[in-house]
Amino acid sequence: MTDFIARTDSTAHTRVVVLGGGYSGILAANHLRTRDDVDVTVVNPRPKFVERIRLHQLVAAGYDAGVDYGTLLGEGIRLVVDTATRIDTAARTVRLASGRELDYDYVIYAVGSTGTVPETIPGAAEFAYPIAEFEQAQRLRTALERLHPAAPVTVVGAGLTGIETASELAEQGRNVTLVCGGRLGPSLSEPGRRSTAKALAKLGVTVMEADVVTEVRAGAVVFADGAVRPSAITVWTAGFGVPELAAASGLRTDAIGRLITDETLTSVDDERIVAAGDCAAPSDQPLRMCCATATQLAPQAANTVLSRIAGTTPAAFEYAYAGSCISLGRRTATLQFTRKDDTTVDIYFAGRAVAKFKEAVCKGTLWAMRRSARKPAWTFWLKGGPRPQQPVPVAKVVTKR
């Protein structure tokens, strides 16, 4: 375990522990500094921030996706490099893998998501490579470096991560097959899907849209119809999970383990625990698991905590989407537009200019985090308004410190 304090000068009184140092955790931690009487501690298992939206670049070309927290965390925020194993709501402590305990007045639960490989697919856990986490991406990168460029690579899952990974690998000259298990890019409109398919074909990616992988072997994949295709490396991008911390702490979660909250992002079991990002399930009706959601919920989760400290009523969160941008290698991309509720419309842009836009979005996300470190009152999210009233159990009321 390592403690890092960013330019420390803290005389805080209310203790807030932020669990997770990803997009949500950092933006929430920085925004808490709008009050000078708040002591903020971020707990993260890695000493560096990981640009998860660039992990496919790490896999294909060795992009350095690690960023020094010293440039992202605001003054006085303490970073504890450790893993939370349990939240003891009765004692108001967070237990860490090192054996240490952190006292808290409030917790911001921002542990993010993980890549999952289904146990129901024989051989998948043993032979497939998920890439949702930094260490997973590094492991795959190492395996690819040992592999002959012409060896067959199979990417399972045709969501945004699968498409971007297949594109990056093909652009590097890899022999790539993308297995969709239904259809290519389920979140794309039909025009956007056709454009993306054309770009993949130009890169040399073989797209198997309706085929389903039912088994993964050391050097092959098996399909539902019994066909066996060689696969020197199988990359698994179909599906996300979340850490089990909330469930292990006795808090209510949804089917995959996301913390169930009300519309102020407060746990339905304890008003001292507020969630943001991929691990949150507001009213058991979660939003899309992505960076765009994480960056919108983060400052609002912080605002909920700040409201409770001030003794005021927290506001229901609001959000809006505008679309999603899918990189197809370094030279082209697809920008799929959506309504604010994330339903697609038949409008998209594609080409080199969109690739430049996607790169600007990735750089802009880091810029926004660094700006929040310098100016904690600065926040940005799309003002789509709160959702209609949701039926959800009320949280247990606890006494404010």
N, C-alpha and C positions, 0 to 999 in steps of 0.2 A: 504494500500500500504506500502511496505517495501523496503528500499534501502539497498543493501548489496554490499560492495566493497571488492574484493579479494586482500588483501595485497596491498593496494593502494599506488601508487607513480606515478602520471600521470601529464604530462605537454603537453597533446595532443592539437592539433589545429583543425583537421578535425573531425567532429562529425558523427559517424556511429551508427545508432540505429538498433540493430538486433531484429527482432520481432519473438520470439519463442526461448525457451530454451531446445529444443530437440536435437537429434543427429546432425542435420544440423546446428542449431543455435549455439551450443557450439563450434563445430569444426570450423565454419566460424569465430566466435568471436575471438577465440584463434589465428587463423592464421593472422588476421588483425594486431596483435601485432608485426608482423615482421617490422613494422614502429613504431618508438617511438613518432610520431607526430599525432597519431590517438587516439581519445577519443571514446571508445567503451562502449555502454550501451546495455544490454540485457533486453528485456521486456518479462516476462513470468508470467502466472497467478498463478503458484504454487511456493512455496519457495524451493522445491526440484526437482531435475531431476528425471524423470520417465523412468525406463527401460521398454519400451513398449514391447520389444521382450521377456519379462518375465511375462507379465500380466496374461497369462494362468496359470503360477505357483502360482501367488498371489491368483487367483480364487480357485484353487484346494487345495492348501496346505498352504496358508498364507505367501508365500515368500514376503520379504520386498523389493519392487521394487523401493523405493525412495532412492536417493543418494544425499548427501550434495553437493551443488554447490561449496562450498569452496575447494573441492578436484578436481573440474573439470574446473573451470574458472581461466584463467591466471591472473597474477598480474595487477592490475589497472582496470580490467573490472568491470563495475558497473552493478549490478542486480537490476532491478526494478520489484517488485512483483505486477503486475497489468495486466489489459487486454487492448490491443489496440482496439479502436472502429472505428477509421477513420485515414487514411493518407491524410493530406491536402497537395497536391503536389504544390499548388500555394504558400502557406505560408511556405512550408517545415517544417511542424510540424506533430507529431503523437499525436492524442488525446487519452487519456486513460479513462477508466471507472470511475476512481476516480475524474475526472475533470481536472487533470493535463495535460499539453502539453509538449512534448519534441521536441526541435529544432533538425533538422538533416541536414547534407550535403548529406548523402547517407543512404538508408535503405536496409538491407538484410531481405528479406521477407521469413521467415522460420517457418511459423505458423503450419506446419504439417497437419495432417488429423484427422478426427473424425469418430467414428462409426455411421452409419446411420441405421435407421429402416424405411422402406418404408411406406409412408402414404397410399399407395394403398392396403396394406394388413390390413384388419380390425382387430383391437385389438393388432396389433404388437407394436405400439407406447405405448400403455397402459400396456401391459402384458409382452412383451419380454425384455430381458436384453442384450443390446450391451456391448462389453467389450474392445473397442479400446482405452478408456481413463481410467486414474487412478481411478477417482471417480466411473465410471461405474463398473470397476472390483471390487472395494471395496463393492459396493452395492450388486453385485452378490455374493461375498464371504459371506457377512452377511446373505443373503437369504439362501445360502447353509448350513450355520452353524445351521440354524433353521429347516432344512429339514431332515427327516428320510433318512438314507443311501439307503434304498431300493426304495425310491420314484422315479418315472420316470423323467428323465431329457432329454430334446430334444435340440440338437445343430443344428441350421439351417445354412447351408453354409459349403461347403466342400473344401474351399481353405485352405491355410496353417494355418490360425488362427483357423478355425473350426476343422480341424484334430487335431491340438495340444491341443485345449481345450477339445475335446471329449476324447482324450487319457489320459490326466492328470486326468480328473474326473473319468474315468473308472478305472484307476490305484489306485485311492483312494477308490474303491469299489462301485462307483455310478452305477446306472442302466441307461445307456446312449444310446440314439438313435441319429445317425448322419443322417440328411436329406440333401442330396446333391443337389437336384433340377436339376439334369442333369447327372453329373458324378463325381466320387470321384477324388479330386485333379486334376483339369483341366490343371494345369501347369506341371503335371508329365508325363513321358513317360509311355507307356503301361507296360513295365517290372517294373518300379518304382511304378506304381499304383497297380499292383498285389501284390507286396511285402508289400506295405503300407496297403492294404486291409487285408492281412494275419495277419499283426501285430495288426490291430484293432480288428479282430475277436478273436485273442488270448487274448486280453484285455477284451473281452466280449461286445464290442460295436456293436450294431445292425446298419448296414449301409443300408439306403434306398436310393439307387443311383438315380433312375429316378423320384422319388416322389417329388412333389412340395407342399409346405405349402401355403395355400390361406387364412387362418385365424388363429389368435392366441386368445385363450380364457384364462380365469384365471387358469383353470386346464386342458387344452387340446389344441391340435392343430388339424386343419381341413385341409384335403388334397384336391387336385384338383378333385379327383374322388368322393368326398363327405365323405370319411372315416374320422372318428374322433378317435384320439388316446389320452389317458391320458398323461398329461405332467405337473408335479408339477411346474417345472421351464423350461422356453424356452429361450435358449441363441441364440441371433441373431448375426451371424458373416458374413452374406452375404452382402458385400458392404462397401465402405468407402465414406465419404464425406470430405469436407474441410471447414474451417471457411469462413464466407462471407465477411471478411474484405476487400479483393481486390475489389470485386464488389461494396461494400458499399462506397468505396473510388473513384469510377468512373473509375477504371482500367479494361482493357479488360481481360476476363476470358473465360475458356472453359465451357462446358456444366455443369460440377459439381462444378465450382468455382475456379479452379486452375488458377493462374496468367499466362497469355500468355507472353512468352519471346522470344527473338531471341536465337541464338545458343551460345551467350556469357552469357546467363541467365539473360539478361537485359530486363526489361519490355518494350513491344513494344510501350508503351505510355510515358515513362519517363526514361531517362538513369540514373537517380539517384536511381532507385529502381531495385534491383537485387534479384532473387529468387533462392531457393535451397530446395530440399527435396520433400515430397509428394505434396506440394502446388504449385509446378512449372509445367508448361506445355510448354517446349521449342518448339517453332515453332508450337504450338498447336498439338504436337505429343509427349505426355508425356511418361516417362519411368515407369517401374513398381514401385508401391508405396510400398516401403520397406526400411529397414535399410541400405541395401547394396547400394541403390540408394542415400539415404540421405548422407551417409558418403563419397561417391564419389563426389557429387555435391558441398558439403559444402566448401572445400578449394578452389575450382575453382570459386565459387561465390565470395569468399573473394578476389581471385586474380583479378577478374574483377573490383572490387571496387579499389583495390590497383593500378591497371593499370590506371584507370581514375584519381586517385589522382596524379599519376606520369605523367599524360599527354600522356600515350602510348596507343596503340590500344589493347583492350582486346582480348584474344584468345578464339576461339570456344571451348566449353567444349568437353571433351572426356570421354569415359566410356567403361567398358566391364563387363560382368558377367561371372561367372564360374559355377554357379549352385545355388541351394537352399537346405537348410538342415532343415528337419522337425523332431522335437522331437516327439516321440510316447511314452509319459511317461518319466520316469527318466532312464529307462534301455535299451531303443533302440531308433533308429532314422533312417530316410532315407535321404541319400545325393543324390540328383538328379543333374546330370551334364547337363550343357547347352553350347551352342555356345556363343561366346561373345555378340551376339545380343539378348540373352536370349531365343532363341528357343531351345527346348529340344533335347537331343540325347538319344539313348537307352542304356545309361550307368548310373548305380547307385550303391551305396554301402548301406548296411543296417546292423544293429546289434548294439551290445554293444559298439564297438569301435567308431562307428559313433555318438552314444549318447555322448561319452566322447569328441569327436571332436566338437559337437554342443555346449557343455558346455564351451569348450575352446574358441570358437568363441564369445560367449556371454561375457565371462570374458575379452577376448581380445579387444572387442569394448570399454569397460570402460577403459582398459589400454591405448588404443590409445588416448582417450579423455584426460586422465590425462597427457599423454606424450605431447600432443599438448599444454596443459596449461604450462608445464615446458619449452618446446622447440617450440615456435610458428612457426618457419621455417619448422618444421617437418610435412610432409604431405604424404599421401599415397592414391592412387587410381589406379585401373587397367588401364593400358595405351592401350586402345582399338582404339585410334585415334578418330578424330571428325567424326560426321555423314556427309553424303553427303549434299551438299548445300540444304537448305530447303526454300521454298517460304514462306516468312512471312513479314508482314508490317514492315517498318523501324520505329524505335523509334523516338519520338519527340526529337529534340536536345534542350538542355537547357544550359544556360551559367554556366561554371564551376566556383566555388567560388575561 
